[in-house]
Each structure stands twice: as structure tokens, then as C-alpha cells.
């Protein structure tokens, strides 16, 4: 995938976010109890911030998300929701601090914007929202093209990536409330990771990063620290990725979509255990 031109905007690392008024987490003094043992100590609590995605000056959706990697989030959301058809149509993104949240101004071609306007989607999405903004069944249940991926890995490579994942989740280690989506290449392990308080947001951030950096989607697979719901499979399939691994269970609808779209779906992936629900030919046991 080609690199995506980005307009200059704030770098959302911890320091710059703090200067703008939003942080990934907050520090609080809490009363901690273990049985009758009490301590008064500092704790770290994950933040969720309203993020409005605006296309060509018009608000489309407001999501609650962790205020990091927002350009990746906007690009991934735009691709997986079918707002744009290729990363080249993501013309620019600017991030602005507002009084009650963060605004991401995205510029897309007029043709794509007109298609977006015709859908009539302009709703609020909660942190766990997967089909945010869908106002019809047709918009909600979109069938991606069949995935043709030749990715292949051993069960040992999968177990190794799962073991590595815990150590890569820096924000979750601090707060305990953050999901992650990781891009894994079998011979290299985890190459990229994105974290967010919302599982769909974490996946969109990762997929946006893959678009922006031009990763070859045939060379790796995705691990998510959540269940594998329908929309998680849908987003993965739309990007042409052939293997999705979840640490929790899939839904029935997710399995059916994975079967139809040619996606290998793995659930309950923890340690050296996992369950293969569809297209198991990509895993060598």
C-alpha cells in the first residue's frame, strides 16, 4: 500500500497531549484493599475522549477513544467503513484540540464525500461500538471481497507472538483497561501495535498504520486482545488480511463471514492453546 500524505498536526505522544489538555491516562490516589489489608496509593486510569471525525468540514461520527495515533485511526476507519476506496483518497488529516474533545478534520475527494453524504450517517459511537453510524441493515452487513492470502505460520510462531504481545502493551500494563491490535509477521514477530480503550478503535488504528507505512498485507496477520465479533472480521477482510487471531471467543456471525470471505479465524488464543474456526490451512500444526 502506498504512503499516505498527512498534513502537519500535533504529535500525540504523552507530553504533547498533556500540553493540549488530554492524556492517555490520569493518575489518582486510591484506597486499595486485599482482605483486611489497606493501602492508600497512586493508581493509573485509562482515559477515553470524544473524538469527532469530520470529512470535508462536515461531522460524520463521534467516537470515544484513547487520544493517540488519531491520524492512523481516521485512515483505518475511513478504509474499513468504505468511506474511501484506497489510501490515496485520504488526502490529508488535521487534529485539533477543542474544549470538550478532539476534532480530526479529514479531506477526501468530492466524489467520495458525496457518497458519504448520501448514506445519511452522522451518529455518536460509544467506546465499544462496532457498527457505529450504520442506519440501515445494508450499511451494517457489508460483504467484503474474498481474501486471497498465502500467509502461513506454525503453531509455535503463533504462541511466540502471543507471548510477546503482553510485553508490547505498554499502556495496558499501566492501566489494565486497554485493548490492543498487533501486526505480526511470522519470521519477525510483532512488527506494529496500536492500543485503545475500544477494541474496534485499536484495530482501526493498526489498519490505518498498515496503510500509511505500506505494509504488505500478505506477509502477516492480526492479533486482537478481545473477542472476534462480526465487524472485527469484516474490517480485517476489507483490508485483504487472511488471518485474524483473537484471545477470546468469536461470534457465530463472525465465523460465517470468515468462512465466506476466506479469512482464517482463530479464537481463544492463549499460550499454546487456540481454536481454529475457519480456513485452517494457513496454520501448520
C-alpha positions in Angstrom: 0.0 0.0 0.0 1.3 3.5 -0.8 2.3 6.0 1.8 -0.5 8.4 2.7 0.2 12.2 2.7 -0.6 13.8 6.1 -0.9 17.4 6.9 1.1 18.7 9.8 -0.6 18.2 13.1 0.3 17.7 16.8 2.2 14.5 17.6 0.1 12.7 20.1 2.7 11.4 22.5 2.2 11.7 26.2 4.0 15.1 26.5 2.2 16.8 23.7 -1.2 15.6 24.7 -0.6 16.8 28.2 0.2 20.3 26.9 -3.1 20.2 24.9 -5.1 19.1 27.9 -5.8 15.4 27.0 -3.7 12.5 28.2 -3.8 8.7 27.7 -4.3 8.2 31.4 -4.8 10.0 34.6 -3.1 9.5 38.0 -5.3 9.1 41.0 -4.9 8.3 44.7 -7.0 5.2 45.5 -7.8 3.0 48.5 -6.6 -0.5 47.7 -7.8 -3.4 49.8 -6.8 -7.0 49.9 -8.9 -8.8 52.5 -8.4 -6.6 55.6 -5.1 -5.1 54.3 -5.4 -1.5 53.3 -3.1 0.9 51.4 -3.5 4.4 50.1 -1.5 4.6 46.8 -1.3 6.0 43.3 -3.2 4.4 40.5 -3.3 4.9 36.7 -6.6 5.1 35.0 -7.1 5.0 31.2 -8.8 8.0 29.6 -11.5 8.0 26.9 -12.0 11.2 25.0 -14.7 12.2 22.5 -13.1 12.2 19.0 -15.2 13.7 16.2 -14.3 12.6 12.7 -15.1 15.3 10.1 -15.0 14.8 6.4 -14.6 17.9 4.2 -15.8 20.1 7.0 -18.9 18.0 7.9 -19.1 16.0 11.1 -19.7 12.2 10.5 -19.3 10.4 13.7 -18.1 10.9 17.3 -16.2 8.1 18.9 -14.9 7.6 22.5 -11.3 6.7 22.1 -7.8 6.9 23.5 -6.3 10.2 22.2 -3.3 8.7 20.5 -2.4 7.9 16.8 -5.5 9.7 15.7 -4.4 10.0 12.1 -4.0 6.3 11.9 -7.4 5.9 13.5 -9.0 8.2 10.9 -7.3 6.5 8.0 -8.2 3.0 9.2 -11.8 3.9 10.0 -12.2 5.6 6.6 -10.9 2.5 4.8 -12.7 -0.2 6.7 -16.0 1.7 6.7 -15.8 2.1 2.9 -15.7 5.9 3.1 -12.6 5.8 0.8 -11.6 3.0 -1.6 -7.8 3.4 -1.3 -5.3 5.2 1.0 -4.6 7.6 -1.9 -8.1 9.1 -1.4 -7.1 10.0 2.2 -5.8 13.4 1.1 -5.0 15.0 4.5 -5.8 14.9 8.2 -5.5 17.6 10.8 -6.0 17.2 14.5 -7.5 20.0 16.6 -7.9 20.4 20.3 -11.4 21.5 21.3 -13.0 22.4 24.6 -14.9 19.1 25.0 -12.8 16.7 22.9 -10.6 16.4 19.8 -11.6 17.1 16.2 -10.0 15.3 13.3 -10.5 17.1 10.0 -10.2 14.7 7.1 -10.1 15.8 3.5 -11.3 13.2 0.9 -12.2 13.6 -2.8 -15.5 15.3 -3.6 -16.8 12.1 -5.2 -16.2 10.0 -2.0 -17.7 12.8 0.1 -20.9 12.8 -1.9 -21.2 9.1 -1.5 -20.7 9.5 2.2 -23.4 12.3 2.4 -25.8 10.0 0.5 -25.6 7.4 3.2 -27.0 9.7 5.8 -24.8 8.6 8.6 -23.9 11.0 11.4 -24.2 9.4 14.8 -22.4 9.0 18.0 -20.4 5.9 18.7 -19.7 4.5 22.2 -16.4 3.0 23.2 -17.4 -0.5 22.3 -19.3 0.5 19.2 -18.7 -1.7 16.2 -21.3 -0.7 13.7 -21.2 3.0 14.6 -23.3 5.2 12.3 -25.0 2.5 10.4 -28.6 3.4 9.8 -29.7 0.5 7.6 -29.1 -3.2 7.5 -27.3 -2.9 4.2 -24.8 -0.5 5.7 -24.3 -2.7 8.7 -23.8 -6.1 7.0 -21.3 -5.4 4.2 -19.8 -8.3 2.3 -16.1 -7.9 1.6 -14.5 -9.4 -1.4 -12.9 -12.9 -0.9 -9.5 -12.7 0.6 -6.6 -14.3 -1.3 -3.8 -14.5 1.2 -0.9 -17.0 1.2 0.1 -16.3 4.7 1.3 -19.4 6.5 2.6 -19.9 10.1 3.3 -22.6 12.6 1.6 -23.0 15.9 5.0 -22.2 17.5 5.1 -18.9 15.7 1.6 -18.1 16.9 2.4 -19.0 20.5 5.6 -16.9 20.4 3.6 -13.8 19.1 1.0 -14.3 21.9 3.8 -14.4 24.5 5.3 -11.2 23.0 2.0 -9.4 22.9 1.8 -8.9 26.7 5.1 -7.1 26.9 4.2 -4.8 23.9 1.1 -3.4 25.6 2.7 -0.5 27.5 -0.5 1.5 28.2 -2.5 -1.6 29.2 0.3 -2.6 31.6 -0.1 0.8 33.2 -3.9 0.9 33.4 -5.3 -2.5 32.8 -8.1 -1.2 30.7 -6.8 -1.0 27.2 -7.2 -3.2 24.1 -4.5 -3.8 21.5 -4.3 -4.9 17.9 -0.9 -6.2 16.7 0.5 -6.8 13.2 2.6 -10.0 13.2 5.0 -11.3 10.6 5.7 -15.0 11.3 9.5 -14.7 11.0 9.8 -11.4 12.8 7.1 -11.5 15.5 5.1 -8.4 16.4 6.1 -5.6 14.0 3.4 -3.0 14.8 0.9 -2.5 17.6 -1.8 0.0 18.5 -3.7 0.4 21.7 -7.0 2.0 22.5 -9.7 1.7 25.2 -12.0 0.5 22.4 -11.2 -2.8 20.6 -12.6 -1.5 17.2 -10.6 1.7 17.6 -7.4 -0.3 18.3 -7.9 -2.3 15.1 -8.7 0.7 13.0 -5.6 2.4 14.3 -3.5 -0.6 13.4 -5.0 -0.9 9.9 -4.5 2.8 9.3 -0.9 2.3 10.3 -0.5 -0.5 7.8 -1.9 1.7 5.1 0.3 4.6 6.0 3.5 2.5 6.1 2.7 0.4 3.1 2.9 -2.9 4.8 2.3 -6.0 2.5 -0.9 -7.5 4.0 0.1 -10.9 2.5 3.1 -11.2 4.8 1.4 -11.1 8.2 -1.7 -11.4 10.4 -3.5 -9.6 13.1 -3.9 -10.4 16.8 -6.6 -8.6 18.8 -7.0 -8.7 22.6 -10.7 -9.1 22.5 -13.4 -11.3 21.2 -13.8 -11.7 17.4 -17.1 -10.1 16.6 -18.5 -9.7 13.1 -17.2 -6.2 12.4 -13.6 -7.2 13.5 -13.6 -9.9 10.8 -15.2 -7.5 8.4 -12.6 -4.8 8.9 -9.8 -7.4 8.5 -11.3 -8.9 5.4 -11.8 -5.5 3.8 -8.0 -4.9 4.1 -7.3 -8.2 2.4 -5.7 -9.8 5.5 -6.1 -13.5 5.6 -5.7 -14.4 9.3 -7.3 -12.9 12.4 -6.4 -14.2 15.9 -8.4 -13.2 18.9 -7.7 -14.1 22.5 -11.4 -14.5 23.3 -14.3 -16.2 21.5 -15.8 -15.4 18.1 -19.4 -14.9 17.4 -21.5 -17.1 15.1 -21.9 -14.2 12.6 -18.1 -13.6 12.7 -17.4 -17.3 11.9 -19.9 -17.3 9.0 -18.3 -14.1 7.5 -14.8 -15.5 7.9 -15.9 -18.7 6.1 -17.4 -16.7 3.2 -14.6 -14.2 2.9 -11.8 -16.7 3.0 -10.4 -15.5 6.4 -8.7 -17.9 8.8 -10.3 -17.1 12.2 -8.7 -18.2 15.4 -10.2 -17.7 18.8 -9.3 -18.5 22.5 -5.6 -18.0 21.6 -3.7 -18.0 24.8 -0.3 -19.6 25.5 0.0 -22.7 23.3 -3.8 -23.2 23.0 -6.1 -21.9 20.3 -9.2 -22.9 18.4 -9.5 -22.7 14.6 -12.9 -21.8 13.3 -12.4 -21.3 9.6 -9.8 -21.9 6.8 -7.3 -23.7 8.9 -5.0 -24.4 6.0 -2.9 -21.3 6.9 -1.9 -22.8 10.2 0.7 -25.6 10.3 0.4 -27.8 13.4 
